[in-house]
């Protein structure tokens, strides 16, 4: 076969097997598809919103009754860890029987009810545009949390986004994306810092001092609860057992660690009081705020926080001086 025939055959084969490009979308077709996508997105958003609202209602209803709270926990656990995994009904019954004592434990049940209340609030908060809609309920929640009778279980010291309820209702993404919302139900400090205080600073500064007083009272109450339960745990132990148990208690981290009696008295409580005074200075009354801050620094100058308090106060006054200089310059420039 000569070279010309080979070239002809190769070209013919290439043409036969080359992909054929169809027609491009017209501008009108593109706009039509965009409109359909918009409609689909609206339908999806409505579906997700309805699902989230339904989940919030289920959580709040179950939170009001211990038996209902446990039943919802069992059902969600079964759905996530047995039904979706294709595990047998006999495996589920064996697990349920093994957990029977836990389901009657007052600490577990109380923590479960608080977790469900906070999940319901978290679902509502993710759907509203303003914190106003959930603010009153959130304040009631933290007050109820501070009146707990048992130490919190793990479900209260971990993010609600990782809870068995969030997994059952596909809420992990929704509950994990709100930067202005604390995800740990027991973290009263985080709830105040992320939601309550920022809202009051921008919307109702006159209520800031009252909110700080409530926060200090609530966290102090929880610190007393933690210390009381620690002492109860040590009862009946011999000296070596009590020493090991006390060391384990003192090594606690996270939210419970901040409520340790010594740490709370020496660091957490003074810093809470200092935070209140800073908000007084910046948002309520500069003159009285500065005087109160000065008195506080003087009273705590020789404590472990003395150096930090002094530096922070100096920075506050320095920033106030700069703002005053800038304001004076603007007034002079306007008069000229």
Secondary structure, DSSP 8 states (H G I E B T S, - for coil): --HHHHHHHHHHHHHHHS--------HHHHHHHHHHHHHHHHHHHHHHHHHHHHHHHHHHHHHT-HHHHHHHHHHHHHIIIIITTT--HHHHHHHHHHTHHHHT-HHHHHHHHHHHHHHHHHHHHHH-SSTHHHHHHHHHHHHHHTT-SS---GGGSSBGGGSHHHHHTT-HHHHHS-TTS--BTT-HHHHIIIIIHHHHHHH-GGGHHHHHHHHHHHHHHHHHHHHHHHHHHHTT--HHHHHHHHHHHHT--HHHHTT-HHHIIIIIHHHHHHHHHHHIIIII-HHHHHHHHHHHHHHTTTSTTHHHHHHHHHHHHHHHHHHHHHHHHHHHHHH-
